[in-house]
């Protein structure tokens, strides 16, 4: 493996000769957690290569490994056929990250998978899993963030290729799968803890690298918003009155009419609120598609009209809260100057201008 790490050409040759579907065989739903962890580590290791990550995201031809192994047999069979068969086979592209998200949504109880994906988000290859934090996702993430924390001589973190959007979207997809599942009775269950750990990870990385383009990208904002919507076919959670969201009289499972009522969804909402406040203070609405506009228009696949209206109402309430926050003079000053370090007069002016433009635009 060390040789592959040093030679990107060897990496690309190995990965393309096997194809993405060969790697995804090791993360199928029925496999043992240990196999899934090792399979995920293997495929993600290759995806630190920007060229392979792009190919994996955009789609690669499947069945390459099978065709390579059966090439000699096909030549033999062609030679003994009475006449050639006119059979044309179309190459099918496999969207790697979409397939990975689909498979990993069946393994949402395995904490190591969140850790490995978080490492790819930070573009930080993991040679060994941290031994002293087994089965504890919070400790794993704390250990990971220490690996990228700026040194005393550095002012901020620098990630050469930026945060990995694709890995972040897979993480959000796993959070959505978790929030769509019924939860156990214990407050410390992983169904509540893991979504909170993932959102805490995003929060901490955001405060470390607030200017990273990922936070305001439409893809990330759509994935973040979608995490609060139940997945298609998920079981409805119980309402306060004890009735199922889906019509318990008929006994049939229909589409959930409202947003997820999972306790872990609060962590998703809190992070959305943080991003909205930042965008309100720093991104003028008249210069580009504003994150508020993006979030209000979010419509995940198979979401119902009622779910979309509920989410839009929630976003509008967040905006009203932001209006209330920035209307307080002391809070404005604190938000503008932060902790008082590295803030110039021009920065304050720029932030003030963006804030008042947004107040006018969204009022």
Beta strands, then each sheet from edge to edge (+ up, - down):
strand 1: 60-61
strand 2: 93-94
sheet 1: 1+ 2-
end
